[in-house]
Each structure stands twice: as structure tokens, then as C-alpha cells.
Amino acid sequence: MNSAAPALTPTTRALAWCLHLLVIGLLALAAGRAVTDGRPHAGWIISVSAVCGLVYAAGPTLPGIPRSRRAAALWLAAVGACWLVLLALSPDAVWVAFPLYFLQLHLLSRRAGLVAVAATAAAAIAGFATHQHSFGPAMAIGPALGAAVAVAVVGGYQALYRESEHRRRLIEELTTTRADLAAAQHTAGVLAERDRLAREIHDTLAQGFSSIQLLLRAAERALPQAPRNAARYVDQARQAAADNLAEARRFVAALTPPTLEGTTLADALERLCTTTSARHRITARFHLTGTPAPLTTAHEVALLRIAQSALANTVRHAEAVTAEVTLSYLGDHVALDIVDDGCGFDPARLPAPDPETGGFGLAAMRARAQALGGTLTIDSTPGHGTALAAQLPLTPPADTEPEARP
């Protein structure tokens, strides 16, 4: 009931009410026996019992008692004074000492509580001996044993409470740690998903829009001298827009890229080369070597996206006439090579990626290969074309291995 006392729970409230009823019951017993046994000073015994009961009942209602040890000590002193007067009048008051032990141990500090219990037990023994006009060891057993039981019970309860509080704090810490871990995992998942979407958008939608832009520029240059060529460019741009729309819908549905639906990776790469050759002034040819082996969806998507991004870079920057795309199955790994005869570049002097000018393609391709435990290398020299090689192990890392496509 003080600042150091444990917070009340339904169980402790029930025990407190039992203690209150025990005090009131023992005071009523002392008053009742004074009347029934015709003891002298019966009126005084009844009056002091009533006063003691009122003082005791006032304690739980006072606002300072639950929060202040000093106020609790003063209240206990008032209750103890009333009890001593009653003990001087009636031997039956000796039984009230037992609930007083619990109150003193609960409301006072450990040392003060033990002192108060010892003093109460001594007063109970002395009062009872005075009424009996004699003293014997048996008279000290009851109050002393009651005090020992009270000390043991309260000490055990306090030990259990401390252990319970320790476990509660551990559970709270564990809950907080799990919440922090869940938040960190959520943040990591969000960042990983952003990175994945960035690569997907760059390798599909952004490249598609770039192709549409090139086709519309070609149509613009063909007008008005060659309207048939312009119409062909516009039709190809329309088809590219339809392909981009399909990709966008697949992003929303989080499904396999439409280029791989109902076909193999080799067929998808061959169709990519055919489409690139038809839409742009470049001849892209596809080659397949080795015996095709089953690949996971992640492998197929990564290799297709790398090929799309590499060919898009070739069309936009290389000024190449031909591009050779080779898919090779080499035992325990699969390789994709894209070689063009364009103007080439210096890989060491590439500009940093920029939201306005782009430059995310090579970084995205390398990230795709590394995510599956593979490598991506670029060999290029100004004026001598470019060779890009991606190699992926057929068995991806255990933490990223998805279900294999049939």
C-alpha cells in the first residue's frame, strides 16, 4: 500500500479483504466474549474494539496511506495504540496480533517491519501473561510462532513477486526486441522490394519507353517523304506500348514475366532478338549451345532481363550493326553472352547513375547476377565493340532458391 509495495492484483485484493475481515472479526470476537462471559470493563472493551475497528477501517480510505510509508507508519501506530489498550482490557485481543504482523511487514520497510513484529509479539506475550497472572514458555509459543509464520509467508510472497517482476521485465524486453527485429526485417524487406522493382522497371518499362521513343523519332523523320515507313514505325511503337502494358500488369499481379509464359528461355531470347531486329537498325542473332537444363524462375527472369537491358543499351549507345546473343549450358552453370560490333566504351569511366540521364542498367544487371550467386563481366574498348558475359550457377544460394520451372 506504499510506494514500494507491489501493485494490487485480483489475488492480492482478495487477500487484503480477507485480512480486513480477519481484523474486524477478531475485534468483534473480543467484544462479544466480553459481553457473553460477563467480564469486567465489558463496556470499555466494546468501546475500544469499536474505536480500533474505526481507526483500522479509516486506513485504506486515506489517500496518503497507499503512497507514503510515513503515513502508513502513523496509521499503524494509531491502530497499535488502540490494540494495546484493548489488550490491557481483554486477553482475547492477543489474537489481533496475527493480522497486525502482516500489516507491519507489508507496509513498513524490511527492517522496520521486523522490529514492529518483534515488538507486537512481545506485547502480545506480556499482555496474555498479565491476564493469566503467570508466565510459562507455552504462552510465548503462540505469538512467537504466529510472528515466524507471518515473516516466512510475507518473505516468500515478496520473493515470488520479485521473481515475477523479473520475468515480466524479461518478457517486456523480449517483446520489445521482437518488435524491433520485426521492424528491421520489415524495413529490409521494403528496401529489397524497392531494389527489385527498380531493376524490373529499368529492365522492362524504362527500356520499352526508350524503344517507343526511338521508333516515334524514326517515324517523325520518315514523314512526309516516306509515309509507309512512318506507319511501320508507328505500328512497332504501338506493339512496344502493348508489351509494356503487359509488363506493367504483370508487376501489379506479381506474376512471371509474360515473355516467359508458355515458352522456354531460349525461345524468349530468340523472340527478343527478332523483335529488336525488326524495331531498330540492328541485326540481333540468337545462338544456343549445350544441352538445356531446367532453370528456376529466378534464373530465367534474371537472364532475360540482362539480355533485354544489354540489347537496349546496344541500340541506344553502341551504334552497332550486329549483336550476337548466346545462351550456353555448361554443366553446373549457365552463361549468357551479348557481343556487339559497336563503338565500345571505357568501363572504368562510366558516369554515375542519374535519375535524369539513367545509367542504372549495368548496376542492375550486376545486382541480378550477384543475387543468384553469379557474376557479370564487361569487356569493352572504345572503337572495338562490347562483350558482356553473365554466368549463373544452376543451383542458386539456399536462401534465395525459388521453385524450379518445369
C-alpha positions as CSV (number, residue, x, y, z in Angstrom):
1,M,0.0,0.0,0.0
2,N,3.0,2.3,-0.1
3,S,5.3,3.4,-2.9
4,A,7.4,0.3,-2.6
5,A,4.5,-2.1,-2.2
6,P,3.6,-4.3,-5.2
7,A,0.7,-3.2,-7.3
8,L,-2.6,-4.8,-6.4
9,T,-3.9,-7.7,-8.5
10,P,-7.2,-9.5,-8.1
11,T,-5.4,-12.1,-6.0
12,T,-3.8,-9.6,-3.7
13,R,-7.0,-7.6,-3.4
14,A,-8.8,-10.8,-2.3
15,L,-6.1,-11.4,0.3
16,A,-6.3,-7.8,1.5
17,W,-10.1,-8.2,2.0
18,C,-9.5,-11.4,3.9
19,L,-7.1,-9.6,6.2
20,H,-9.6,-6.8,6.8
21,L,-12.3,-9.3,7.6
22,L,-10.0,-11.1,10.0
23,V,-9.2,-7.9,11.9
24,I,-12.8,-6.9,12.2
25,G,-13.8,-10.5,13.1
26,L,-11.2,-10.7,15.9
27,L,-12.2,-7.3,17.3
28,A,-15.9,-8.4,17.2
29,L,-14.9,-11.7,18.9
30,A,-13.2,-9.8,21.8
31,A,-16.2,-7.5,22.2
32,G,-18.7,-10.4,22.0
33,R,-16.8,-12.6,24.6
34,A,-16.6,-9.6,26.9
35,V,-20.5,-9.5,26.9
36,T,-21.2,-13.3,27.0
37,D,-18.6,-14.0,29.7
38,G,-19.6,-11.1,31.8
39,R,-16.1,-9.8,32.1
40,P,-15.3,-6.6,34.0
41,H,-15.0,-3.5,31.9
42,A,-17.1,-5.0,29.2
43,G,-18.4,-1.6,28.1
44,W,-14.8,-0.3,27.8
45,I,-13.8,-3.4,25.8
46,I,-16.7,-2.9,23.4
47,S,-15.9,0.8,23.0
48,V,-12.2,0.3,22.5
49,S,-12.9,-2.5,20.0
50,A,-15.2,-0.2,18.1
51,V,-12.7,2.6,18.1
52,C,-9.9,0.2,17.0
53,G,-12.1,-1.1,14.2
54,L,-12.9,2.5,13.0
55,V,-9.3,3.5,13.1
56,Y,-8.4,0.4,11.1
57,A,-11.2,0.9,8.6
58,A,-10.1,4.5,8.0
59,G,-6.6,3.5,6.8
60,P,-7.5,2.1,3.4
61,T,-9.7,5.1,2.6
62,L,-7.0,7.7,3.4
63,P,-5.2,8.9,0.2
64,G,-1.8,9.1,1.8
65,I,-1.6,5.6,3.1
66,P,-1.0,3.7,-0.2
67,R,1.7,6.2,-1.3
68,S,3.7,7.1,1.8
69,R,5.5,4.9,4.3
70,R,5.4,7.7,6.8
71,A,1.6,8.0,6.6
72,A,1.3,4.2,6.8
73,A,3.6,4.1,9.9
74,L,1.5,6.7,11.6
75,W,-1.7,4.8,10.8
76,L,-0.1,1.6,12.1
77,A,0.9,3.4,15.3
78,A,-2.7,4.5,15.9
79,V,-4.0,1.0,15.3
80,G,-1.3,-0.4,17.5
81,A,-2.1,2.0,20.3
82,C,-5.8,1.1,20.2
83,W,-4.8,-2.6,20.2
84,L,-2.6,-2.2,23.3
85,V,-5.5,-0.5,25.2
86,L,-7.7,-3.4,24.2
87,L,-5.0,-5.9,25.1
88,A,-4.8,-4.4,28.6
89,L,-8.6,-4.8,29.0
90,S,-9.1,-8.3,27.4
91,P,-6.9,-11.3,26.8
92,D,-8.8,-12.1,23.6
93,A,-7.1,-9.1,22.0
94,V,-3.9,-11.2,21.8
95,W,-5.3,-12.8,18.6
96,V,-5.4,-9.5,16.8
97,A,-1.6,-9.5,16.8
98,F,-1.5,-12.1,14.0
99,P,-3.1,-9.8,11.3
100,L,-1.1,-6.9,12.6
101,Y,2.1,-8.9,11.8
102,F,1.1,-9.0,8.1
103,L,0.2,-5.3,8.0
104,Q,3.5,-4.3,9.6
105,L,5.6,-6.5,7.2
106,H,3.7,-5.3,4.2
107,L,3.6,-1.5,4.9
108,L,6.9,-0.9,6.6
109,S,10.5,-1.3,5.3
110,R,12.0,-4.7,5.9
111,R,14.0,-3.7,9.0
112,A,11.2,-1.6,10.5
113,G,8.7,-4.4,9.8
114,L,10.8,-7.0,11.6
115,V,11.2,-4.7,14.6
116,A,7.5,-3.9,14.7
117,V,6.6,-7.6,14.5
118,A,9.0,-8.4,17.3
119,A,7.6,-5.6,19.5
120,T,4.0,-6.7,18.7
121,A,4.8,-10.3,19.6
122,A,6.4,-9.3,22.9
123,A,3.4,-7.1,23.7
124,A,1.1,-10.0,23.0
125,I,3.0,-12.4,25.2
126,A,3.3,-9.8,28.0
127,G,-0.4,-8.9,27.9
128,F,-1.6,-12.5,27.8
129,A,0.8,-13.4,30.8
130,T,-0.6,-10.4,32.7
131,H,-4.1,-11.5,32.3
132,Q,-3.1,-15.1,33.4
133,H,-1.1,-13.7,36.3
134,S,1.6,-16.1,35.4
135,F,4.2,-16.8,32.7
136,G,5.2,-20.0,31.1
137,P,7.1,-21.0,27.8
138,A,3.8,-22.2,26.4
139,M,2.4,-18.7,26.5
140,A,5.2,-17.4,24.2
141,I,4.8,-20.2,21.6
142,G,1.6,-18.9,20.1
143,P,2.5,-15.2,19.4
144,A,6.1,-16.2,18.5
145,L,5.0,-18.9,16.1
146,G,2.5,-16.6,14.5
147,A,5.2,-13.9,14.0
148,A,7.5,-16.5,12.5
149,V,4.8,-17.7,10.1
150,A,3.9,-14.2,9.1
151,V,7.6,-13.4,8.4
152,A,8.0,-16.5,6.3
153,V,4.8,-16.0,4.3
154,V,5.5,-12.3,3.6
155,G,9.1,-13.1,2.7
156,G,8.1,-15.9,0.4
157,Y,5.5,-13.7,-1.2
158,Q,7.9,-10.8,-1.8
159,A,10.5,-13.3,-3.2
160,L,7.8,-14.6,-5.6
161,Y,6.8,-11.1,-6.5
162,R,10.4,-10.1,-7.3
163,E,10.8,-13.2,-9.5
164,S,7.5,-12.4,-11.2
165,E,8.6,-8.8,-11.8
166,H,11.9,-10.0,-13.2
167,R,10.2,-12.4,-15.6
168,R,7.7,-9.6,-16.6
169,R,10.7,-7.3,-17.4
170,L,12.3,-10.1,-19.4
171,I,9.1,-10.7,-21.3
172,E,8.8,-7.0,-22.0
173,E,12.4,-6.8,-23.2
174,L,11.8,-9.9,-25.4
175,T,8.6,-8.4,-26.8
176,T,10.4,-5.1,-27.5
177,T,13.3,-7.0,-29.1
178,R,11.0,-9.0,-31.2
179,A,9.1,-5.8,-32.3
180,D,12.4,-4.2,-33.2
181,L,13.5,-7.2,-35.1
182,A,10.2,-7.4,-36.9
183,A,10.5,-3.7,-37.8
184,A,14.1,-4.2,-39.0
185,Q,13.0,-7.2,-41.1
186,H,10.1,-5.2,-42.5
187,T,12.4,-2.3,-43.4
188,A,14.9,-4.7,-45.0
189,G,12.1,-6.3,-46.9
190,V,10.8,-2.9,-48.1
191,L,14.3,-1.9,-49.3
192,A,14.8,-5.2,-51.1
193,E,11.4,-4.9,-52.8
194,R,12.2,-1.4,-53.8
195,D,15.5,-2.6,-55.3
196,R,13.8,-5.4,-57.1
197,L,11.1,-3.1,-58.5
198,A,13.7,-0.6,-59.6
199,R,15.6,-3.3,-61.5
200,E,12.3,-4.6,-63.1
201,I,11.2,-1.1,-64.1
202,H,14.6,-0.3,-65.6
203,D,14.9,-3.5,-67.5
204,T,11.4,-3.6,-68.8
205,L,9.2,-0.5,-68.7
206,A,12.1,2.1,-69.0
207,Q,13.7,0.1,-71.9
208,G,10.3,-0.2,-73.5
209,F,9.6,3.5,-73.3
210,S,13.0,4.2,-74.7
211,S,12.3,1.9,-77.7
212,I,8.9,3.6,-78.2
213,Q,10.7,7.0,-78.2
214,L,13.2,5.8,-80.8
215,L,10.5,4.4,-83.0
216,L,8.4,7.6,-82.9
217,R,11.5,9.7,-83.7
218,A,12.1,7.4,-86.7
219,A,8.5,7.8,-87.8
220,E,8.9,11.6,-87.4
221,R,12.0,11.6,-89.6
222,A,10.2,9.5,-92.2
223,L,7.4,11.9,-92.6
224,P,6.3,13.2,-95.1
225,Q,8.7,11.7,-97.6
226,A,8.1,8.0,-96.6
227,P,4.6,7.6,-95.0
228,R,4.8,3.8,-95.3
229,N,7.9,3.6,-93.3
230,A,6.4,6.1,-90.8
231,A,3.3,3.9,-90.4
232,R,5.5,0.9,-89.9
233,Y,7.4,2.6,-87.1
234,V,4.2,3.8,-85.5
235,D,2.8,0.2,-85.6
236,Q,6.0,-1.1,-84.0
237,A,5.8,1.6,-81.3
238,R,2.2,0.6,-80.7
239,Q,3.3,-3.0,-80.3
240,A,6.0,-1.9,-77.9
241,A,3.5,0.0,-75.9
242,A,1.3,-3.1,-75.7
243,D,4.2,-5.1,-74.5
244,N,5.0,-2.5,-71.8
245,L,1.4,-2.5,-70.7
246,A,1.5,-6.3,-70.3
247,E,4.7,-6.0,-68.2
248,A,3.1,-3.3,-66.0
249,R,0.1,-5.5,-65.4
250,R,2.4,-8.4,-64.5
251,F,4.1,-6.2,-61.9
252,V,0.7,-5.5,-60.3
253,A,-0.2,-9.1,-60.3
254,A,3.4,-10.2,-59.2
255,L,3.4,-12.9,-61.8
256,T,6.1,-14.4,-64.2
257,P,7.1,-12.0,-67.0
258,P,4.8,-12.6,-70.0
259,T,7.8,-13.2,-72.3
260,L,8.4,-16.5,-70.4
261,E,4.8,-17.7,-70.2
262,G,4.3,-20.9,-72.1
263,T,7.8,-20.9,-73.6
264,T,11.4,-21.6,-72.8
265,L,14.1,-19.1,-72.0
266,A,15.8,-19.9,-75.4
267,D,12.6,-19.1,-77.3
268,A,12.1,-15.9,-75.3
269,L,15.7,-14.8,-76.1
270,E,15.2,-15.7,-79.8
271,R,12.0,-13.7,-79.9
272,L,13.8,-10.8,-78.2
273,C,16.4,-10.8,-80.9
274,T,13.8,-10.9,-83.6
275,T,11.8,-8.1,-82.1
276,T,14.9,-5.9,-81.6
277,S,16.0,-6.5,-85.2
278,A,12.5,-5.6,-86.5
279,R,12.2,-2.4,-84.5
280,H,15.7,-1.0,-84.8
281,R,18.6,-0.7,-87.3
282,I,20.5,-3.6,-85.9
283,T,20.7,-7.3,-86.6
284,A,20.4,-9.3,-83.4
285,R,21.0,-13.1,-83.7
286,F,20.5,-15.7,-81.1
287,H,22.6,-18.9,-80.5
288,L,22.0,-21.8,-78.2
289,T,24.9,-24.1,-77.1
290,G,24.9,-27.1,-74.8
291,T,22.1,-29.3,-73.5
292,P,19.3,-27.1,-72.0
293,A,18.8,-27.9,-68.3
294,P,15.8,-27.0,-66.1
295,L,16.2,-23.5,-64.6
296,T,14.5,-21.8,-61.8
297,T,12.1,-18.9,-62.4
298,A,14.6,-16.5,-60.9
299,H,17.4,-17.7,-63.3
300,E,15.2,-17.3,-66.3
301,V,13.9,-13.9,-65.3
302,A,17.4,-12.7,-64.5
303,L,18.9,-13.9,-67.8
304,L,16.1,-12.5,-69.8
305,R,16.2,-9.1,-68.0
306,I,20.0,-8.9,-68.5
307,A,19.6,-9.7,-72.2
308,Q,16.8,-7.0,-72.6
309,S,18.9,-4.4,-70.8
310,A,22.1,-5.2,-72.7
311,L,20.4,-5.1,-76.1
312,A,18.6,-1.8,-75.1
313,N,22.0,-0.3,-74.3
314,T,23.4,-1.5,-77.6
315,V,20.5,0.1,-79.5
316,R,20.8,3.4,-77.6
317,H,24.5,3.8,-77.3
318,A,26.6,1.4,-79.3
319,E,25.7,2.4,-82.9
320,A,26.2,-1.3,-83.6
321,V,25.2,-3.1,-86.8
322,T,25.1,-6.6,-85.3
323,A,24.6,-8.2,-81.9
324,E,25.2,-11.8,-81.0
325,V,23.2,-13.3,-78.1
326,T,24.4,-16.7,-76.9
327,L,22.9,-18.9,-74.2
328,S,25.2,-21.7,-73.1
329,Y,24.5,-24.6,-70.8
330,L,27.9,-25.5,-69.3
331,G,27.5,-28.4,-66.9
332,D,27.0,-26.8,-63.5
333,H,26.3,-23.3,-64.6
334,V,24.5,-21.4,-67.4
335,A,26.1,-18.4,-69.3
336,L,24.7,-15.6,-71.4
337,D,26.9,-13.6,-73.7
338,I,25.9,-10.5,-75.6
339,V,28.6,-9.2,-78.1
340,D,28.2,-6.2,-80.5
341,D,30.3,-4.5,-83.1
342,G,29.5,-1.0,-81.9
343,C,31.7,1.9,-80.8
344,G,32.5,0.5,-77.4
345,F,33.4,2.4,-74.3
346,D,35.7,2.5,-71.3
347,P,34.1,0.6,-68.4
348,A,36.3,2.4,-65.9
349,R,34.9,5.8,-67.0
350,L,31.2,5.2,-66.8
351,P,29.2,8.1,-65.4
352,A,27.4,7.6,-62.1
353,P,23.7,6.7,-62.3
354,D,21.5,9.7,-62.5
355,P,17.7,9.9,-62.3
356,E,17.6,12.3,-65.3
357,T,20.1,10.6,-67.7
358,G,19.9,7.0,-66.5
359,G,22.9,4.8,-66.1
360,F,21.3,2.2,-63.8
361,G,21.5,-0.6,-66.4
362,L,24.9,-2.2,-65.7
363,A,24.4,-1.9,-61.9
364,A,21.0,-3.6,-62.1
365,M,22.4,-6.4,-64.3
366,R,25.3,-7.0,-62.0
367,A,22.9,-7.0,-59.0
368,R,20.7,-9.6,-60.6
369,A,23.6,-11.9,-61.3
370,Q,25.1,-11.5,-57.8
371,A,21.7,-12.1,-56.1
372,L,21.8,-15.6,-57.6
373,G,25.5,-16.3,-56.8
374,G,26.6,-15.5,-60.3
375,T,29.0,-13.0,-62.0
376,L,28.7,-10.4,-64.7
377,T,31.7,-9.1,-66.6
378,I,32.1,-6.5,-69.3
379,D,34.9,-6.3,-71.8
380,S,34.8,-3.2,-74.0
381,T,37.3,-0.8,-75.7
382,P,36.4,2.4,-77.5
383,G,36.1,1.6,-81.2
384,H,36.1,-2.2,-80.8
385,G,32.7,-3.1,-79.6
386,T,31.4,-4.6,-76.3
387,A,31.2,-8.1,-74.9
388,L,29.0,-8.7,-71.8
389,A,29.1,-12.1,-70.1
390,A,26.8,-13.3,-67.3
391,Q,27.3,-16.6,-65.5
392,L,24.9,-18.2,-63.0
393,P,25.2,-21.5,-61.1
394,L,22.5,-23.9,-61.8
395,T,22.0,-24.3,-58.0
396,P,21.2,-20.9,-56.5
397,P,22.1,-19.9,-52.9
398,A,19.9,-21.8,-50.3
399,D,18.3,-18.6,-49.0
400,T,17.2,-17.4,-52.5
401,E,16.4,-20.7,-54.2
402,P,12.8,-20.5,-55.7
403,E,10.8,-23.3,-57.1
404,A,12.1,-24.6,-60.4
405,R,10.1,-24.0,-63.5
406,P,9.3,-27.2,-65.4
